[in-house]
Amino acid sequence: MKWINRGTTAGKAAVNAGLRNGDVVIAANGVAVPENNAAFNTWVKLNHEVGEALELSVLRGGKKIVIELPLVE
């Protein structure tokens, strides 16, 4: 994530889940995800529904961490 829009519901959920500016999302629920934000957002909308949670594998400072992200509108 280059940046997180903290003024939106989705941005607030991302921050509350633990995502930080500069995190690199590499997988969701064990599936490699598209590298750009628009493609990732489209992939999420086509494959998941509001109310579900995604298990995101994230690179932060060279280390892989896992974050559970609830999907909101």
N, C-alpha and C positions, 0 to 999 in steps of 0.2 A: 504494500500500500504506500503510494507516494504520500498521500495525506488522507485523513479521515474527516468527513464533514460532520462535525460534532453538533451541528444545528438541525440534523435530521433524526428521525426516529431510528433509522437503520444505523446511522453513524454513532448515536448514543449507545445502541445495543452492542456495536462492535467494540467501542471503548470499554463498556462495562464487562464484556467478555474477556478483555485483556489484549485486544489488538492495539498496536502502536504504529505511529507513523514510521515508515521505513521497513516494516515487516514485509516479508516476501511469502505469499501464500503459494505453496507448492502442490498441495493436494487437499481434497475435501472428501471425507468419508473414504479415504484410501485411493481415490481416483485423481490422477494428475489433472490440473485445471489449466485453462488458457492463461497466458501470461499477461494479457492486457485487461484493464478493468471492465471495459465494455463487454468483451467476450465472456469474462468471468460472470458478470451480472446476468447476461443472457443465459449462460449455462445453468446458473442457479435457478432462474425463473422457469426454465424448461424442464428441469429435473427434480425440483423440490417445491414444497408449498409452505406458505406462512404457517408458523406454529411448530414446524420441524426444527431440529437443531443440526447444524453441520459440525463435524469434527474436522477442524482445519489443522493441517500440518503447516507450520510456519517456520521460516528461517529468520532468526533474529541474532544479529551479532555473530554469525557463523555457526550458531547452534540451532538444532531443530527442536521446536516445542510444539505441543498440541493444545489447541484452544477449542472449546465448545461454544459455537456461535448460534444463538437462537435467531430464527428468521422472523422478521417483522415486516410490516408494510411500510 
